[in-house]
Amino acid sequence: MATPKFIAPSTSFYSELKRRTNAYFEEKGSHPTGNYKLYIKAAVLLSSLVFLYVHLVFFTPPVWLALVECILIGGVTAAIGFNVMHDGGHGSFSRKKWVNELAGLSLNVLGANIHMWTTKHNIIHHTYTNIDGVDDDLDAKPFLRLCENQEHLKIHKYQHYYFWGAYAMLYIYWIFFTDYMKYFTQKVGDIPIKKMNAKDHLSFWGFKVMHFVLFVVVPIYTVGFLPWLVGFLVYGMFTGLVLSIVFQLAHTVEHAHFPMPTQLTNRIEDEWALHQLKTTANFATKNKVVSWLTGGLNFQIEHHLFPKISHVHYPAISKIIKEACAEFGVTYNEYPKTRNAITSHISHLRQLALQPVLVQR
């Protein structure tokens, strides 16, 4: 479908949000990008990945410890994606462009590709959040039905039971299939990817080969095929599960909206900022461990309104956004704990499982 348009802002809501947020940084004398806390965290996560990889692949720990380390590598991989790559990809990791690009390239090292991700995430998802047919994050067919506008298949009757397995396969499916599909079609869904130059092509294939060597060839050589297969599946499936759950709790929950453009004008009946608030939810924002591990992606509202601001500032600006929402009568979706958000996500899947009627666009 053609990308829809948003109505022109009829209020000063978003302008006021930006004014107050800018005033906060001026008052604090700080910059919206990352700070020393983020750089220390990045160093800890990247060092942990190297240590776990070297110990697991070259020192052959006992089976029970090897499985634990595979799970830990999966968690660290997801955490690097949340904290390092995500901020780098949005240009909020550092004031320096080359540092942001380097942080973004951590995704390539982990098997995916930053060029594909930038179109899928920065451009499409952040602009057309939860709009079926445009937002690629909603496309989990035929396995899952994530909004009422999607076709209801017989298999979806049980999706609120088996979704864990589908989410666990996300990372493996991503690095070994969807990246290549986007590369050869040069599209994310129906939307063209930014034209790749020679450097982009070289980066795509060079890092894909490097990842295959590091995570397939070398481990098979050092520990054998079957131990590698088991370990890689444990690692890849745990990574996929963590990535999926964190992102799904932000948008596919009971209180999130899934608006569709009008048929005649192809227009969303909201201005962009209000659309982001209606389609997004926060969770466990007072839990510092969750916030540290997820790179502030539990503050998804703040991230969608200000993607160029590093996640280290989200706890502070969330107070500004909450206050403005209350003044302007705008709903601020938030779940107090992670388990509340997971329960809401499961309830959302269950409702869609029992709702066979396709909503007409």
C-alpha positions in Angstrom: 0.0 0.0 0.0 1.1 3.6 -0.5 2.5 5.3 2.5 -0.2 7.4 4.2 -0.1 11.0 5.3 -0.8 12.5 8.7 -3.0 15.5 9.3 -1.3 18.8 9.9 -0.9 19.6 13.6 -3.9 21.5 14.9 -2.5 22.1 18.4 0.8 23.2 19.8 1.3 19.9 21.7 4.4 18.6 19.9 5.9 22.1 19.7 5.4 22.5 23.4 7.0 19.1 24.0 10.1 20.1 22.0 10.3 23.5 23.7 10.2 21.9 27.2 12.7 19.2 26.3 15.1 21.6 24.7 14.8 23.8 27.8 15.7 20.8 30.0 19.0 20.2 28.1 19.8 23.9 28.2 19.2 24.1 31.9 21.3 21.0 32.6 24.0 22.1 30.2 24.0 18.6 28.7 23.8 17.2 25.2 20.9 14.9 24.0 23.4 12.3 22.9 25.0 9.6 25.1 27.4 10.3 27.9 30.1 8.5 29.9 27.5 6.2 31.5 26.5 4.9 28.0 30.1 4.5 27.0 31.0 2.5 30.1 28.0 0.3 29.5 28.9 -0.3 25.9 32.4 -1.3 27.0 31.1 -3.7 29.6 28.7 -5.3 27.1 31.2 -5.6 24.3 33.9 -7.0 26.6 31.4 -9.5 28.0 30.6 -10.7 24.5 34.2 -11.2 23.6 35.0 -13.0 26.9 32.0 -15.4 26.7 32.7 -16.2 23.0 36.4 -16.9 23.6 35.8 -19.0 26.7 32.9 -21.0 25.1 34.6 -21.6 21.7 38.3 -22.1 22.7 38.2 -23.4 26.3 35.4 -26.0 25.9 33.6 -25.6 29.3 31.5 -28.5 30.7 28.1 -28.9 29.0 26.0 -27.3 31.7 28.3 -24.2 31.8 28.4 -24.1 28.0 24.6 -23.9 27.8 24.6 -21.2 30.5 27.2 -19.2 28.5 25.1 -19.7 25.3 22.1 -18.1 27.1 24.3 -15.3 28.4 25.8 -14.6 25.0 22.2 -14.4 23.7 21.3 -11.9 26.4 24.4 -9.9 25.8 23.8 -9.9 22.0 20.3 -8.5 22.6 21.7 -5.9 25.1 24.3 -4.7 22.6 21.5 -4.3 20.1 19.4 -2.3 22.5 22.1 -0.2 24.0 24.9 0.3 21.4 23.5 -0.4 18.0 20.1 1.2 18.5 21.5 4.5 19.8 24.2 4.4 17.1 21.6 3.7 14.4 19.6 6.7 15.5 22.6 9.0 15.7 22.2 9.4 19.4 25.1 7.4 20.8 27.6 10.2 20.3 27.9 13.8 19.0 30.4 12.4 16.5 29.0 10.9 13.3 31.8 8.3 12.9 31.2 7.0 16.4 27.5 6.6 15.8 28.3 4.7 12.6 30.8 2.5 14.4 28.2 1.8 17.1 25.6 1.0 14.4 28.0 -1.4 12.8 27.8 -3.6 15.9 24.7 -5.0 14.3 26.7 -6.2 11.3 29.1 -8.0 13.6 26.2 -9.8 15.2 24.9 -11.0 11.8 22.3 -8.5 10.7 22.8 -5.3 8.6 22.5 -1.7 9.6 21.6 -0.5 6.1 18.5 -2.7 6.0 17.7 -1.9 9.6 17.8 1.8 9.1 15.1 1.7 6.4 13.0 -0.8 8.3 13.2 0.8 11.7 14.2 4.5 11.5 12.2 5.4 8.4 9.3 3.0 8.2 8.6 1.9 11.8 9.2 5.2 13.4 7.0 7.1 10.9 4.2 4.6 10.3 4.0 2.9 13.7 1.4 0.1 13.9 -0.1 0.9 10.5 -0.7 -2.5 9.0 0.6 -3.0 5.5 3.4 -0.4 6.0 5.0 -1.0 9.4 7.1 -4.1 8.7 7.2 -4.9 12.5 3.6 -6.0 12.2 4.3 -8.5 9.5 4.5 -11.9 11.2 2.3 -13.8 8.8 1.3 -16.5 8.5 2.4 -17.5 12.0 1.0 -14.6 14.0 -1.9 -12.1 13.7 -0.8 -8.9 15.4 -3.7 -6.6 14.6 -7.4 -6.8 13.7 -6.8 -5.6 10.1 -4.9 -8.8 9.3 -6.4 -12.0 8.0 -7.5 -14.6 10.5 -6.1 -18.0 9.8 -7.0 -21.3 11.6 -3.5 -21.5 13.1 -4.1 -18.1 14.9 -6.6 -19.7 17.2 -3.6 -20.9 19.3 -1.2 -18.1 18.8 -1.3 -16.9 22.4 0.2 -20.3 23.3 2.8 -20.8 20.6 4.0 -17.2 20.1 7.0 -17.9 22.4 8.4 -20.4 19.8 7.8 -18.0 17.0 9.6 -15.2 18.8 12.5 -17.4 19.6 13.1 -18.0 15.9 13.2 -14.2 15.1 16.9 -13.6 15.3 17.9 -16.7 13.3 15.3 -16.0 10.7 16.5 -12.4 10.5 20.2 -13.0 9.9 19.8 -16.0 7.6 16.7 -15.0 5.6 15.0 -11.6 5.9 18.2 -9.6 5.5 18.9 -11.4 2.2 15.3 -11.0 1.0 15.5 -7.3 1.6 19.0 -7.2 -0.1 17.9 -8.9 -3.3 14.5 -7.2 -3.6 15.9 -3.9 -2.4 12.6 -3.4 -0.5 11.2 -3.5 3.0 7.7 -4.8 2.2 6.6 -2.5 -0.7 8.9 0.4 0.3 12.3 0.7 -1.5 15.5 0.7 0.5 17.9 3.6 0.1 20.1 2.8 -2.9 23.2 0.9 -1.9 26.6 2.1 -3.1 29.7 -0.1 -3.5 30.7 0.5 0.1 27.2 -0.7 1.3 27.4 -3.9 -0.8 30.9 -4.6 0.4 29.9 -4.1 4.0 26.8 -6.3 3.6 28.7 -9.3 2.2 31.9 -8.7 4.2 30.2 -8.7 7.6 27.9 -11.6 6.6 31.0 -13.7 5.8 32.7 -12.6 9.0 29.7 -13.5 11.1 29.4 -16.9 9.4 33.1 -17.6 10.0 33.0 -16.5 13.7 29.7 -18.1 14.7 29.6 -21.1 12.4 32.9 -22.2 10.9 35.2 -21.6 13.9 32.9 -23.2 16.6 32.3 -26.3 14.4 36.1 -26.6 13.9 36.8 -26.3 17.7 33.9 -28.2 19.3 32.3 -30.2 16.5 29.1 -29.9 14.5 26.5 -31.2 17.0 27.8 -29.2 20.0 27.9 -26.1 17.8 24.3 -26.8 16.5 22.9 -27.1 20.0 24.8 -24.1 21.3 23.9 -21.9 18.3 20.2 -22.7 18.6 20.2 -22.0 22.3 22.1 -18.7 21.7 20.0 -17.7 18.7 16.7 -18.6 20.1 17.3 -16.8 23.4 18.4 -13.7 21.5 15.3 -13.8 19.4 13.0 -14.3 22.4 14.5 -11.3 24.2 14.5 -9.0 21.2 10.9 -9.9 20.3 9.5 -9.5 23.8 11.0 -6.1 24.4 9.8 -4.7 21.1 6.4 -6.3 21.2 5.6 -4.9 24.6 6.0 -1.4 23.2 3.4 -1.7 20.5 1.3 -4.9 20.4 -0.5 -4.6 23.7 -4.2 -4.0 24.7 -4.0 -0.3 24.9 -2.1 0.4 21.7 -4.0 1.5 18.6 -3.7 0.1 15.1 -5.1 2.9 13.0 -5.6 2.6 9.2 -5.7 5.5 6.7 -9.0 6.6 5.2 -9.8 5.0 1.9 -10.4 8.1 -0.1 -7.5 10.3 1.1 -5.0 7.8 2.4 -4.7 9.9 5.6 -4.3 9.1 9.2 -6.7 11.1 11.3 -4.1 12.2 13.8 -1.0 14.4 13.7 2.2 12.4 13.9 3.0 13.0 17.6 -0.5 12.0 18.7 -0.2 8.9 16.5 3.0 7.9 18.3 1.4 8.2 21.7 -1.6 6.2 20.7 0.4 3.3 19.2 3.1 3.1 21.8 3.4 2.0 25.5 6.0 2.1 28.2 6.7 -0.6 30.8 8.6 -1.0 34.0 10.1 2.5 33.8 11.0 2.5 37.5 13.0 -0.7 37.3 16.6 0.4 36.8 17.8 -3.1 35.9 15.2 -3.4 33.1 16.1 0.1 31.9 19.8 -0.6 31.9 19.5 -3.9 30.1 17.0 -2.8 27.5 18.7 0.4 26.6 15.7 2.5 27.8 13.4 0.7 25.3 11.0 0.4 28.1 10.6 4.2 27.7 9.3 3.6 24.2 7.1 6.7 24.2 10.0 9.0 24.8 12.0 7.2 22.2 9.3 7.5 19.5 8.8 11.1 20.2 12.5 11.9 20.3 14.5 9.2 18.6 17.5 11.5 18.3 17.8 11.7 22.1 19.9 9.0 23.7 18.1 6.5 26.0 20.2 7.7 29.0 18.0 10.8 29.2 14.6 9.1 28.9 13.9 8.9 32.7 14.3 12.6 32.9 12.3 13.6 29.8 9.6 11.1 30.6 8.5 13.4 33.4 8.3 16.3 31.0 6.2 14.3 28.5 3.9 12.9 31.2 3.2 16.4 32.5 2.5 17.8 29.0 0.2 14.8 28.2 -1.8 15.5 31.4 -2.1 19.2 30.5 -3.2 18.5 26.9 -5.5 15.6 27.8 -3.4 13.1 25.9 -3.3 9.4 27.0 0.1 8.2 28.2 0.1 4.4 28.0 2.3 2.8 30.6 2.5 -0.6 32.4 4.0 -0.5 35.9 5.9 -3.8 35.6 7.2 -6.0 32.8 4.9 -8.8 33.8 1.9 -6.5 33.4 3.0 -5.7 29.9 3.6 -9.3 29.0 0.1 -10.2 30.4 -1.4 -7.4 28.2 0.5 -8.7 25.1 -0.8 -12.2 25.7 -4.3 -10.9 26.1 -4.0 -8.9 22.9 -2.9 -12.1 21.0 -5.8 -14.0 22.6 -8.3 -11.4 21.5 -7.0 -11.6 18.0 -7.1 -15.4 18.1 -10.8 -15.4 18.9 -11.7 -12.6 16.5 -12.1 -14.1 13.0 -13.8 -11.1 11.3 -11.4 -9.1 9.2 -11.8 -5.4 9.6 -12.4 -3.6 6.3 -9.9 -1.0 5.4 
